[in-house]
Amino acid sequence: MTATLSLWKQNLGALPESLWQRTELHVLILADNALTRISPKIARLRQLHTLDLGHNELASVPDELTELPFTKYLYLHDNQLKELPRSLDRLTALRYLNLGGNHLTSLPDTIGKMLWARSIEDGP
């Protein structure tokens, strides 16, 4: 069974410190909580396959987010993001990235490299 925690639309504003102890999680849904910050401790959740941070007020995401080796689905849409970590290419399992509805004016070069690598892996 997949370990899932959904805190969708709980009006949290901030995340409880106990969350970073949930290292068994595969799916974490934190969407629509008026979050302005994600702790670098997110790197402890190394089993995550799906992370939904959409519909928050995040101005940035920590570089430690890119230390989640199994993340396939990453939702960062509808935040206040102006830039992304350059180390995003470390998410080698990533297959879906939603960035819509942010204030991004450019993407790190690593995004293009990720797309190129995926197209070669997946073939025609």
N, C-alpha and C positions, 0 to 999 in steps of 0.2 A: 504494500500500500504506500502511496506517495504522501509524505508528510507535508501538509498544506496549512498555512495560516492566512486567513483573510481578515484584514482589519479595514476593509473597504468602507468608506463613508462613516467613520467613527468620530470625526471632528477632533482628532488627537492633538493637532498643533505641534506636538513633539512626540518622539518615540520613547517608550519605556526602556530603561537600561537592560531589563531582563530579556528583551528581544534578542540581544546579541549573544545570549546563551543557547539559543535554539538552533544549534549546529546541525540538527537532523533535517531541517526544512529543505524541501525541494521546490516548493512554490510559496512565494510571499507576495501578498497583495496589500499594498499600502496606498492605493489610489484614493483620491478625493478626501484628503485629510488636512489640508492647509499646511502641509509640512514645508518648512523653509530650509531645513538642513537634514542631511543624512550623515550619521557618524562614520568616521573611518573604520569603526569596529564592524562595519558591514562585511569586511574581509573575512570575518570569522565564519560566515555562513557559506562555506565552501561547497556545499552540496546543492545549492540553488540551481534549478533548471529554468525557473521563470521568476522574474522580478518585475512587479508592476508598481511604478512610482508616478504614474500618470495623474493628471488633474490635481497637482499640488502647486506650491509656490517656490519651488527650488530654483535658486539663482545659479547653483553649481552642483556638481556631484563630485565626491571625493575620488582621487586617483585609485584608492583602495577598491573601488567598485570593479576595477579591471582585474582584480585578483580572484575572481569567481570563475574557476576554470570550466565548469559544466553549464554555465548559463547559455541557454539557447534562445530564450525570448526575453527581451528587455524593452519595457515600456517606459519612456520618459516624456511622452507627449503632454502638451498643455501645461507647461511649467513656465518659468521665467529664464530658462537657460540661454546664456549668451555664448558659451563655449563648452566644448567637451574635452575630457582628458585625452591627451595625445596618445596615451598608452592603450586606447580602446582596442587596438589590434591584438592585445593579449587575451581577449575573449575569443579564443579560437573555436569554441563550439557554437558561437552566436550564429543564428539563422534568421532571426527577425529582430529588427530595431525600429521602434516607432519614435520619431523625434518631432512630429508635427506640432504646430501650435506653440512654438518657442520663439525666442528672439535671436536665433542663430544667424549670423551673417556669413559664416564660412564653416566648413567642416575640416577636421584634421586630415592631413594627407593619408594618415593610416586607414581612413575609411575606404579610400580608393584602393589601397593595397588589399584590404580585407575582401572587397568585392571581387577583385581580380583573382585572388587566391581561391575564393569560393567557386567562381565560374570554372576554374581549372579543375578543382576537386569534383564538382558535380557533373562536369562534362557537358556536351551539347544537348 
